[in-house]
Amino acid sequence: MELIINHTRKTFDILPENLEALLAIELPGKKKGIAVALNNRIIPLVAWPETFLKDKDSVLIITATQGG
């Protein structure tokens, strides 16, 4: 099974169940300063646990950075 994460195909033996599980894999221990879109729709942090993933979904993960 695969997801398209930040425009790159990533294959999983077992697809993460929801956005929260995916982000635990992709950005372990980080929840602040992250914005996520699933199939071009922004998903708020409170909805990550109930936003389920399916094969071929497109996920865009944006992290805030510091600097000037």
PDB file with SEQRES, HELIX, SHEET and CRYST1 records, atoms N, CA, C and O in Angstrom:
SEQRES   1 A   68  MET GLU LEU ILE ILE ASN HIS THR ARG LYS THR PHE ASP          
SEQRES   2 A   68  ILE LEU PRO GLU ASN LEU GLU ALA LEU LEU ALA ILE GLU          
SEQRES   3 A   68  LEU PRO GLY LYS LYS LYS GLY ILE ALA VAL ALA LEU ASN          
SEQRES   4 A   68  ASN ARG ILE ILE PRO LEU VAL ALA TRP PRO GLU THR PHE          
SEQRES   5 A   68  LEU LYS ASP LYS ASP SER VAL LEU ILE ILE THR ALA THR          
SEQRES   6 A   68  GLN GLY GLY                                                  
HELIX    1 AA1 LEU A   19  GLU A   26  1                                   8    
HELIX    2 AA2 LEU A   45  GLU A   50  5                                   6    
SHEET    1 AA1 5 THR A   8  THR A  11  0                                        
SHEET    2 AA1 5 GLU A   2  ILE A   5 -1                                        
SHEET    3 AA1 5 SER A  58  THR A  63  1                                        
SHEET    4 AA1 5 ILE A  34  LEU A  38 -1                                        
SHEET    5 AA1 5 ARG A  41  ILE A  43 -1                                        
CRYST1    1.000    1.000    1.000  90.00  90.00  90.00 P 1           1          
ATOM      1  N   MET A   1       0.852  -1.167   0.000  1.00  0.00           N  
ATOM      2  CA  MET A   1       0.000   0.000   0.000  1.00  0.00           C  
ATOM      3  C   MET A   1       0.900   1.233   0.000  1.00  0.00           C  
ATOM      4  O   MET A   1       2.029   1.194   0.489  1.00  0.00           O  
ATOM      5  N   GLU A   2       0.385   2.316  -0.552  1.00  0.00           N  
ATOM      6  CA  GLU A   2       1.226   3.502  -0.620  1.00  0.00           C  
ATOM      7  C   GLU A   2       0.440   4.778  -0.361  1.00  0.00           C  
ATOM      8  O   GLU A   2      -0.770   4.863  -0.573  1.00  0.00           O  
ATOM      9  N   LEU A   3       1.188   5.758   0.106  1.00  0.00           N  
ATOM     10  CA  LEU A   3       0.680   7.113   0.273  1.00  0.00           C  
ATOM     11  C   LEU A   3       1.612   8.031  -0.504  1.00  0.00           C  
ATOM     12  O   LEU A   3       2.775   7.697  -0.731  1.00  0.00           O  
ATOM     13  N   ILE A   4       1.110   9.162  -0.901  1.00  0.00           N  
ATOM     14  CA  ILE A   4       1.942  10.185  -1.512  1.00  0.00           C  
ATOM     15  C   ILE A   4       2.130  11.251  -0.439  1.00  0.00           C  
ATOM     16  O   ILE A   4       1.198  11.979  -0.098  1.00  0.00           O  
ATOM     17  N   ILE A   5       3.347  11.331   0.084  1.00  0.00           N  
ATOM     18  CA  ILE A   5       3.648  12.252   1.173  1.00  0.00           C  
ATOM     19  C   ILE A   5       4.578  13.327   0.638  1.00  0.00           C  
ATOM     20  O   ILE A   5       5.687  13.040   0.186  1.00  0.00           O  
ATOM     21  N   ASN A   6       4.110  14.568   0.695  1.00  0.00           N  
ATOM     22  CA  ASN A   6       4.864  15.708   0.164  1.00  0.00           C  
ATOM     23  C   ASN A   6       5.377  15.428  -1.250  1.00  0.00           C  
ATOM     24  O   ASN A   6       6.549  15.643  -1.560  1.00  0.00           O  
ATOM     25  N   HIS A   7       4.481  14.950  -2.083  1.00  0.00           N  
ATOM     26  CA  HIS A   7       4.713  14.701  -3.509  1.00  0.00           C  
ATOM     27  C   HIS A   7       5.670  13.540  -3.792  1.00  0.00           C  
ATOM     28  O   HIS A   7       6.176  13.413  -4.907  1.00  0.00           O  
ATOM     29  N   THR A   8       5.922  12.690  -2.783  1.00  0.00           N  
ATOM     30  CA  THR A   8       6.790  11.530  -2.949  1.00  0.00           C  
ATOM     31  C   THR A   8       6.027  10.279  -2.541  1.00  0.00           C  
ATOM     32  O   THR A   8       5.427  10.235  -1.467  1.00  0.00           O  
ATOM     33  N   ARG A   9       6.048   9.268  -3.393  1.00  0.00           N  
ATOM     34  CA  ARG A   9       5.365   8.001  -3.073  1.00  0.00           C  
ATOM     35  C   ARG A   9       6.125   7.257  -1.986  1.00  0.00           C  
ATOM     36  O   ARG A   9       7.345   7.107  -2.052  1.00  0.00           O  
ATOM     37  N   LYS A  10       5.385   6.792  -0.986  1.00  0.00           N  
ATOM     38  CA  LYS A  10       5.987   6.018   0.089  1.00  0.00           C  
ATOM     39  C   LYS A  10       5.166   4.750   0.270  1.00  0.00           C  
ATOM     40  O   LYS A  10       3.944   4.804   0.411  1.00  0.00           O  
ATOM     41  N   THR A  11       5.845   3.617   0.264  1.00  0.00           N  
ATOM     42  CA  THR A  11       5.185   2.322   0.376  1.00  0.00           C  
ATOM     43  C   THR A  11       5.211   1.853   1.826  1.00  0.00           C  
ATOM     44  O   THR A  11       6.208   2.013   2.529  1.00  0.00           O  
ATOM     45  N   PHE A  12       4.089   1.268   2.259  1.00  0.00           N  
ATOM     46  CA  PHE A  12       3.946   0.729   3.608  1.00  0.00           C  
ATOM     47  C   PHE A  12       3.482  -0.714   3.498  1.00  0.00           C  
ATOM     48  O   PHE A  12       2.636  -1.033   2.662  1.00  0.00           O  
ATOM     49  N   ASP A  13       4.031  -1.594   4.340  1.00  0.00           N  
ATOM     50  CA  ASP A  13       3.522  -2.962   4.421  1.00  0.00           C  
ATOM     51  C   ASP A  13       2.110  -2.928   4.992  1.00  0.00           C  
ATOM     52  O   ASP A  13       1.199  -3.591   4.497  1.00  0.00           O  
ATOM     53  N   ILE A  14       1.959  -2.138   6.046  1.00  0.00           N  
ATOM     54  CA  ILE A  14       0.643  -1.919   6.661  1.00  0.00           C  
ATOM     55  C   ILE A  14       0.438  -0.414   6.718  1.00  0.00           C  
ATOM     56  O   ILE A  14       1.226   0.303   7.335  1.00  0.00           O  
ATOM     57  N   LEU A  15      -0.608   0.056   6.082  1.00  0.00           N  
ATOM     58  CA  LEU A  15      -0.890   1.480   6.022  1.00  0.00           C  
ATOM     59  C   LEU A  15      -1.234   2.010   7.411  1.00  0.00           C  
ATOM     60  O   LEU A  15      -2.026   1.388   8.120  1.00  0.00           O  
ATOM     61  N   PRO A  16      -0.652   3.158   7.824  1.00  0.00           N  
ATOM     62  CA  PRO A  16      -1.058   3.745   9.102  1.00  0.00           C  
ATOM     63  C   PRO A  16      -2.570   3.983   9.092  1.00  0.00           C  
ATOM     64  O   PRO A  16      -3.139   4.381   8.076  1.00  0.00           O  
ATOM     65  N   GLU A  17      -3.207   3.737  10.229  1.00  0.00           N  
ATOM     66  CA  GLU A  17      -4.665   3.805  10.297  1.00  0.00           C  
ATOM     67  C   GLU A  17      -5.210   5.211  10.091  1.00  0.00           C  
ATOM     68  O   GLU A  17      -6.232   5.400   9.433  1.00  0.00           O  
ATOM     69  N   ASN A  18      -4.513   6.203  10.663  1.00  0.00           N  
ATOM     70  CA  ASN A  18      -5.038   7.569  10.600  1.00  0.00           C  
ATOM     71  C   ASN A  18      -3.872   8.561  10.513  1.00  0.00           C  
ATOM     72  O   ASN A  18      -2.705   8.168  10.528  1.00  0.00           O  
ATOM     73  N   LEU A  19      -4.208   9.844  10.424  1.00  0.00           N  
ATOM     74  CA  LEU A  19      -3.165  10.864  10.317  1.00  0.00           C  
ATOM     75  C   LEU A  19      -2.272  10.892  11.544  1.00  0.00           C  
ATOM     76  O   LEU A  19      -1.062  11.084  11.425  1.00  0.00           O  
ATOM     77  N   GLU A  20      -2.848  10.704  12.713  1.00  0.00           N  
ATOM     78  CA  GLU A  20      -2.061  10.708  13.939  1.00  0.00           C  
ATOM     79  C   GLU A  20      -0.982   9.619  13.897  1.00  0.00           C  
ATOM     80  O   GLU A  20       0.165   9.871  14.268  1.00  0.00           O  
ATOM     81  N   ALA A  21      -1.339   8.426  13.453  1.00  0.00           N  
ATOM     82  CA  ALA A  21      -0.386   7.325  13.352  1.00  0.00           C  
ATOM     83  C   ALA A  21       0.689   7.623  12.295  1.00  0.00           C  
ATOM     84  O   ALA A  21       1.863   7.314  12.502  1.00  0.00           O  
ATOM     85  N   LEU A  22       0.295   8.211  11.186  1.00  0.00           N  
ATOM     86  CA  LEU A  22       1.261   8.561  10.143  1.00  0.00           C  
ATOM     87  C   LEU A  22       2.262   9.588  10.656  1.00  0.00           C  
ATOM     88  O   LEU A  22       3.464   9.458  10.422  1.00  0.00           O  
ATOM     89  N   LEU A  23       1.773  10.598  11.348  1.00  0.00           N  
ATOM     90  CA  LEU A  23       2.664  11.632  11.843  1.00  0.00           C  
ATOM     91  C   LEU A  23       3.575  11.115  12.945  1.00  0.00           C  
ATOM     92  O   LEU A  23       4.689  11.614  13.105  1.00  0.00           O  
ATOM     93  N   ALA A  24       3.129  10.133  13.703  1.00  0.00           N  
ATOM     94  CA  ALA A  24       3.996   9.503  14.709  1.00  0.00           C  
ATOM     95  C   ALA A  24       5.168   8.793  14.031  1.00  0.00           C  
ATOM     96  O   ALA A  24       6.250   8.686  14.609  1.00  0.00           O  
ATOM     97  N   ILE A  25       4.954   8.311  12.811  1.00  0.00           N  
ATOM     98  CA  ILE A  25       6.020   7.658  12.039  1.00  0.00           C  
ATOM     99  C   ILE A  25       6.919   8.706  11.379  1.00  0.00           C  
ATOM    100  O   ILE A  25       8.145   8.624  11.458  1.00  0.00           O  
ATOM    101  N   GLU A  26       6.304   9.676  10.737  1.00  0.00           N  
ATOM    102  CA  GLU A  26       7.045  10.658   9.950  1.00  0.00           C  
ATOM    103  C   GLU A  26       7.756  11.710  10.806  1.00  0.00           C  
ATOM    104  O   GLU A  26       8.876  12.111  10.492  1.00  0.00           O  
ATOM    105  N   LEU A  27       7.112  12.152  11.878  1.00  0.00           N  
ATOM    106  CA  LEU A  27       7.670  13.191  12.753  1.00  0.00           C  
ATOM    107  C   LEU A  27       7.481  12.781  14.212  1.00  0.00           C  
ATOM    108  O   LEU A  27       6.692  13.401  14.926  1.00  0.00           O  
ATOM    109  N   PRO A  28       8.185  11.753  14.665  1.00  0.00           N  
ATOM    110  CA  PRO A  28       7.958  11.248  16.017  1.00  0.00           C  
ATOM    111  C   PRO A  28       8.161  12.320  17.096  1.00  0.00           C  
ATOM    112  O   PRO A  28       9.145  13.059  17.089  1.00  0.00           O  
ATOM    113  N   GLY A  29       7.204  12.378  18.012  1.00  0.00           N  
ATOM    114  CA  GLY A  29       7.297  13.289  19.141  1.00  0.00           C  
ATOM    115  C   GLY A  29       6.975  14.737  18.840  1.00  0.00           C  
ATOM    116  O   GLY A  29       7.093  15.584  19.725  1.00  0.00           O  
ATOM    117  N   LYS A  30       6.572  15.049  17.618  1.00  0.00           N  
ATOM    118  CA  LYS A  30       6.304  16.434  17.257  1.00  0.00           C  
ATOM    119  C   LYS A  30       4.836  16.610  16.889  1.00  0.00           C  
ATOM    120  O   LYS A  30       4.307  15.886  16.046  1.00  0.00           O  
ATOM    121  N   LYS A  31       4.177  17.586  17.535  1.00  0.00           N  
ATOM    122  CA  LYS A  31       2.796  17.914  17.181  1.00  0.00           C  
ATOM    123  C   LYS A  31       2.613  19.405  16.952  1.00  0.00           C  
ATOM    124  O   LYS A  31       1.710  19.815  16.223  1.00  0.00           O  
ATOM    125  N   LYS A  32       3.459  20.215  17.567  1.00  0.00           N  
ATOM    126  CA  LYS A  32       3.330  21.665  17.420  1.00  0.00           C  
ATOM    127  C   LYS A  32       4.020  22.128  16.141  1.00  0.00           C  
ATOM    128  O   LYS A  32       5.028  21.561  15.718  1.00  0.00           O  
ATOM    129  N   GLY A  33       3.461  23.156  15.546  1.00  0.00           N  
ATOM    130  CA  GLY A  33       4.076  23.741  14.361  1.00  0.00           C  
ATOM    131  C   GLY A  33       3.921  22.906  13.108  1.00  0.00           C  
ATOM    132  O   GLY A  33       4.726  23.016  12.183  1.00  0.00           O  
ATOM    133  N   ILE A  34       2.884  22.063  13.068  1.00  0.00           N  
ATOM    134  CA  ILE A  34       2.657  21.203  11.903  1.00  0.00           C  
ATOM    135  C   ILE A  34       1.282  21.508  11.313  1.00  0.00           C  
ATOM    136  O   ILE A  34       0.297  21.657  12.036  1.00  0.00           O  
ATOM    137  N   ALA A  35       1.239  21.596  10.007  1.00  0.00           N  
ATOM    138  CA  ALA A  35      -0.030  21.695   9.290  1.00  0.00           C  
ATOM    139  C   ALA A  35      -0.099  20.498   8.340  1.00  0.00           C  
ATOM    140  O   ALA A  35       0.899  20.119   7.727  1.00  0.00           O  
ATOM    141  N   VAL A  36      -1.292  19.910   8.230  1.00  0.00           N  
ATOM    142  CA  VAL A  36      -1.454  18.717   7.401  1.00  0.00           C  
ATOM    143  C   VAL A  36      -2.655  18.886   6.482  1.00  0.00           C  
ATOM    144  O   VAL A  36      -3.719  19.345   6.898  1.00  0.00           O  
ATOM    145  N   ALA A  37      -2.464  18.505   5.224  1.00  0.00           N  
ATOM    146  CA  ALA A  37      -3.572  18.466   4.271  1.00  0.00           C  
ATOM    147  C   ALA A  37      -3.678  17.040   3.742  1.00  0.00           C  
ATOM    148  O   ALA A  37      -2.669  16.410   3.425  1.00  0.00           O  
ATOM    149  N   LEU A  38      -4.883  16.547   3.651  1.00  0.00           N  
ATOM    150  CA  LEU A  38      -5.154  15.227   3.104  1.00  0.00           C  
ATOM    151  C   LEU A  38      -5.987  15.416   1.847  1.00  0.00           C  
ATOM    152  O   LEU A  38      -7.104  15.932   1.901  1.00  0.00           O  
ATOM    153  N   ASN A  39      -5.442  14.999   0.726  1.00  0.00           N  
ATOM    154  CA  ASN A  39      -6.127  15.162  -0.564  1.00  0.00           C  
ATOM    155  C   ASN A  39      -6.586  16.603  -0.769  1.00  0.00           C  
ATOM    156  O   ASN A  39      -7.731  16.866  -1.137  1.00  0.00           O  
ATOM    157  N   ASN A  40      -5.653  17.533  -0.519  1.00  0.00           N  
ATOM    158  CA  ASN A  40      -5.863  18.972  -0.720  1.00  0.00           C  
ATOM    159  C   ASN A  40      -6.881  19.597   0.230  1.00  0.00           C  
ATOM    160  O   ASN A  40      -7.453  20.642  -0.080  1.00  0.00           O  
ATOM    161  N   ARG A  41      -7.112  18.969   1.380  1.00  0.00           N  
ATOM    162  CA  ARG A  41      -8.029  19.520   2.379  1.00  0.00           C  
ATOM    163  C   ARG A  41      -7.284  19.590   3.708  1.00  0.00           C  
ATOM    164  O   ARG A  41      -6.784  18.577   4.197  1.00  0.00           O  
ATOM    165  N   ILE A  42      -7.210  20.788   4.293  1.00  0.00           N  
ATOM    166  CA  ILE A  42      -6.508  20.965   5.560  1.00  0.00           C  
ATOM    167  C   ILE A  42      -7.267  20.243   6.666  1.00  0.00           C  
ATOM    168  O   ILE A  42      -8.488  20.355   6.778  1.00  0.00           O  
ATOM    169  N   ILE A  43      -6.516  19.495   7.485  1.00  0.00           N  
ATOM    170  CA  ILE A  43      -7.105  18.730   8.581  1.00  0.00           C  
ATOM    171  C   ILE A  43      -6.586  19.312   9.894  1.00  0.00           C  
ATOM    172  O   ILE A  43      -5.377  19.295  10.126  1.00  0.00           O  
ATOM    173  N   PRO A  44      -7.463  19.827  10.759  1.00  0.00           N  
ATOM    174  CA  PRO A  44      -6.996  20.378  12.034  1.00  0.00           C  
ATOM    175  C   PRO A  44      -6.467  19.281  12.965  1.00  0.00           C  
ATOM    176  O   PRO A  44      -6.867  18.120  12.867  1.00  0.00           O  
ATOM    177  N   LEU A  45      -5.580  19.664  13.849  1.00  0.00           N  
ATOM    178  CA  LEU A  45      -4.937  18.741  14.780  1.00  0.00           C  
ATOM    179  C   LEU A  45      -5.940  17.878  15.542  1.00  0.00           C  
ATOM    180  O   LEU A  45      -5.704  16.683  15.719  1.00  0.00           O  
ATOM    181  N   VAL A  46      -7.038  18.447  15.988  1.00  0.00           N  
ATOM    182  CA  VAL A  46      -8.019  17.681  16.772  1.00  0.00           C  
ATOM    183  C   VAL A  46      -8.685  16.578  15.956  1.00  0.00           C  
ATOM    184  O   VAL A  46      -9.253  15.646  16.525  1.00  0.00           O  
ATOM    185  N   ALA A  47      -8.620  16.675  14.630  1.00  0.00           N  
ATOM    186  CA  ALA A  47      -9.254  15.673  13.766  1.00  0.00           C  
ATOM    187  C   ALA A  47      -8.284  14.592  13.294  1.00  0.00           C  
ATOM    188  O   ALA A  47      -8.713  13.647  12.633  1.00  0.00           O  
ATOM    189  N   TRP A  48      -6.993  14.697  13.607  1.00  0.00           N  
ATOM    190  CA  TRP A  48      -6.022  13.705  13.137  1.00  0.00           C  
ATOM    191  C   TRP A  48      -6.376  12.281  13.552  1.00  0.00           C  
ATOM    192  O   TRP A  48      -6.286  11.374  12.724  1.00  0.00           O  
ATOM    193  N   PRO A  49      -6.778  12.047  14.816  1.00  0.00           N  
ATOM    194  CA  PRO A  49      -7.077  10.659  15.211  1.00  0.00           C  
ATOM    195  C   PRO A  49      -8.270  10.053  14.471  1.00  0.00           C  
ATOM    196  O   PRO A  49      -8.337   8.836  14.303  1.00  0.00           O  
ATOM    197  N   GLU A  50      -9.195  10.876  14.036  1.00  0.00           N  
ATOM    198  CA  GLU A  50     -10.396  10.362  13.371  1.00  0.00           C  
ATOM    199  C   GLU A  50     -10.351  10.513  11.847  1.00  0.00           C  
ATOM    200  O   GLU A  50     -11.347  10.260  11.169  1.00  0.00           O  
ATOM    201  N   THR A  51      -9.200  10.921  11.310  1.00  0.00           N  
ATOM    202  CA  THR A  51      -9.036  11.049   9.873  1.00  0.00           C  
ATOM    203  C   THR A  51      -8.293   9.820   9.367  1.00  0.00           C  
ATOM    204  O   THR A  51      -7.071   9.726   9.488  1.00  0.00           O  
ATOM    205  N   PHE A  52      -9.036   8.891   8.806  1.00  0.00           N  
ATOM    206  CA  PHE A  52      -8.496   7.605   8.380  1.00  0.00           C  
ATOM    207  C   PHE A  52      -7.887   7.697   6.988  1.00  0.00           C  
ATOM    208  O   PHE A  52      -8.339   8.474   6.148  1.00  0.00           O  
ATOM    209  N   LEU A  53      -6.864   6.898   6.759  1.00  0.00           N  
ATOM    210  CA  LEU A  53      -6.141   6.908   5.489  1.00  0.00           C  
ATOM    211  C   LEU A  53      -6.515   5.701   4.648  1.00  0.00           C  
ATOM    212  O   LEU A  53      -6.885   4.645   5.162  1.00  0.00           O  
ATOM    213  N   LYS A  54      -6.405   5.892   3.325  1.00  0.00           N  
ATOM    214  CA  LYS A  54      -6.617   4.776   2.413  1.00  0.00           C  
ATOM    215  C   LYS A  54      -5.509   4.798   1.356  1.00  0.00           C  
ATOM    216  O   LYS A  54      -4.839   5.812   1.158  1.00  0.00           O  
ATOM    217  N   ASP A  55      -5.339   3.684   0.700  1.00  0.00           N  
ATOM    218  CA  ASP A  55      -4.308   3.539  -0.318  1.00  0.00           C  
ATOM    219  C   ASP A  55      -4.394   4.664  -1.337  1.00  0.00           C  
ATOM    220  O   ASP A  55      -5.478   5.018  -1.801  1.00  0.00           O  
ATOM    221  N   LYS A  56      -3.239   5.222  -1.680  1.00  0.00           N  
ATOM    222  CA  LYS A  56      -3.076   6.271  -2.702  1.00  0.00           C  
ATOM    223  C   LYS A  56      -3.491   7.668  -2.233  1.00  0.00           C  
ATOM    224  O   LYS A  56      -3.536   8.589  -3.049  1.00  0.00           O  
ATOM    225  N   ASP A  57      -3.795   7.854  -0.944  1.00  0.00           N  
ATOM    226  CA  ASP A  57      -4.092   9.192  -0.438  1.00  0.00           C  
ATOM    227  C   ASP A  57      -2.870  10.083  -0.597  1.00  0.00           C  
ATOM    228  O   ASP A  57      -1.736   9.605  -0.579  1.00  0.00           O  
ATOM    229  N   SER A  58      -3.105  11.372  -0.752  1.00  0.00           N  
ATOM    230  CA  SER A  58      -2.038  12.356  -0.849  1.00  0.00           C  
ATOM    231  C   SER A  58      -2.022  13.181   0.434  1.00  0.00           C  
ATOM    232  O   SER A  58      -3.026  13.787   0.809  1.00  0.00           O  
ATOM    233  N   VAL A  59      -0.867  13.196   1.102  1.00  0.00           N  
ATOM    234  CA  VAL A  59      -0.722  13.905   2.366  1.00  0.00           C  
ATOM    235  C   VAL A  59       0.376  14.945   2.205  1.00  0.00           C  
ATOM    236  O   VAL A  59       1.482  14.637   1.760  1.00  0.00           O  
ATOM    237  N   LEU A  60       0.056  16.181   2.572  1.00  0.00           N  
ATOM    238  CA  LEU A  60       1.043  17.251   2.561  1.00  0.00           C  
ATOM    239  C   LEU A  60       1.292  17.633   4.014  1.00  0.00           C  
ATOM    240  O   LEU A  60       0.363  18.003   4.732  1.00  0.00           O  
ATOM    241  N   ILE A  61       2.553  17.544   4.448  1.00  0.00           N  
ATOM    242  CA  ILE A  61       2.934  17.878   5.812  1.00  0.00           C  
ATOM    243  C   ILE A  61       3.852  19.094   5.753  1.00  0.00           C  
ATOM    244  O   ILE A  61       4.893  19.072   5.097  1.00  0.00           O  
ATOM    245  N   ILE A  62       3.451  20.150   6.446  1.00  0.00           N  
ATOM    246  CA  ILE A  62       4.245  21.376   6.484  1.00  0.00           C  
ATOM    247  C   ILE A  62       4.652  21.623   7.929  1.00  0.00           C  
ATOM    248  O   ILE A  62       3.810  21.612   8.827  1.00  0.00           O  
ATOM    249  N   THR A  63       5.929  21.842   8.150  1.00  0.00           N  
ATOM    250  CA  THR A  63       6.409  22.136   9.499  1.00  0.00           C  
ATOM    251  C   THR A  63       6.927  23.562   9.552  1.00  0.00           C  
ATOM    252  O   THR A  63       7.564  24.043   8.615  1.00  0.00           O  
ATOM    253  N   ALA A  64       6.645  24.228  10.657  1.00  0.00           N  
ATOM    254  CA  ALA A  64       7.117  25.589  10.854  1.00  0.00           C  
ATOM    255  C   ALA A  64       8.622  25.549  11.121  1.00  0.00           C  
ATOM    256  O   ALA A  64       9.129  24.641  11.779  1.00  0.00           O  
ATOM    257  N   THR A  65       9.313  26.547  10.600  1.00  0.00           N  
ATOM    258  CA  THR A  65      10.747  26.665  10.864  1.00  0.00           C  
ATOM    259  C   THR A  65      11.031  28.031  11.452  1.00  0.00           C  
ATOM    260  O   THR A  65      10.222  28.953  11.349  1.00  0.00           O  
ATOM    261  N   GLN A  66      12.167  28.141  12.057  1.00  0.00           N  
ATOM    262  CA  GLN A  66      12.550  29.364  12.728  1.00  0.00           C  
ATOM    263  C   GLN A  66      13.646  30.024  11.924  1.00  0.00           C  
ATOM    264  O   GLN A  66      14.435  29.343  11.269  1.00  0.00           O  
ATOM    265  N   GLY A  67      13.702  31.308  11.966  1.00  0.00           N  
ATOM    266  CA  GLY A  67      14.792  31.995  11.276  1.00  0.00           C  
ATOM    267  C   GLY A  67      14.294  33.270  10.622  1.00  0.00           C  
ATOM    268  O   GLY A  67      13.122  33.626  10.749  1.00  0.00           O  
ATOM    269  N   GLY A  68      15.169  33.942   9.936  1.00  0.00           N  
ATOM    270  CA  GLY A  68      14.760  35.208   9.369  1.00  0.00           C  
ATOM    271  C   GLY A  68      15.387  35.521   8.082  1.00  0.00           C  
ATOM    272  O   GLY A  68      15.116  36.573   7.503  1.00  0.00           O  
TER     273      GLY A  68                                                      
END                                                                             
